[in-house]
Amino acid sequence: MAQNLTKNSSRLVQGIWNINRYFFDNCRRNKSPNLKPAYVTSKRCSTNICWKCGAHREDAPQVFCDKCNVIQRPHQQENYFKVFDLDENFDVDRQILRNRFRKLQSLLHPDKFSNRSSEEQQISADYSSLLNKAYSNLNVPLKRAEHLLKLRGGSVGESQTVDDPEFLIEIMSLNEEMEEASTNIEKLKDLNKKNRAQSESISKAIDENFKNNDISKAKENVIKLKYFNSLSNRINGRLRELGDTD
């Protein structure tokens, strides 16, 4: 009787494992089975359980399973700060960001998984792509501000403007200065320096807005930063056309 009980228990465990593998396979192919095991929720694979051995994963970012040492799916994909285990602040230490990006990429680059299973190769490719996207967004102040704004429930449309006549007059004046200096490298560099100082000032204001949870004001300043960023792109583009690559 004890032997039969042991056999039945083993079959039950194996059956549960096979079911969970089925759900993981369907989740990976973006299918939505009607039944869900404990760690498949909301039509998405949970990342709290190792997909390979079933071991529990801590909330802190884990690249590899502590038990079987197999690459894991990222805990976070929508929040780029959590991808790098950073606090959700506009003021980011870019050196720390760069170091964590390089360290993770060195561990997760698809070339390192060329001899692994197809599942591990796919996770590596997806994770590496996520790292590139997260880094490119957090490394640029404007993109970082827009991402943080999104996380706080706000957004900035492409055609949105600010209701600040004084600011709009300032932007018009800067654009006129650029047109007048369109063939003068030194004047363009001076204008670029002036524009950069304005961008830094707005960036400091944005940082304070987020710290004070003033999302409305943060949104207004993000729009202003977009104006300065657009002017910067135009100035630098013109400098490249004139042969200045400094």
Secondary structure, 3 states (H helix, E strand, C coil): CHHHHHHHHHHHHHHHHHHHHHHHHHHHCCCCCCCCCCCEECCEECCCECCCCCCECCCCCCCECCCCCCECCCCCCCCHHHHCCCCCCCCCCHHHHHHHHHHHHHHHCHHHHCCCCHHHHHHHHHHHHHHHHHHHHHCCHHHHHHHHHHHCCCCCCCCCCCCCHHHHHHHHHHHHHHHHCCCCHHHHHHHHHHHHHHHHHHHHHHHHHHHCCCHHHHHHHHHHHHHHHHHHHHHHHHHHHCCCCC
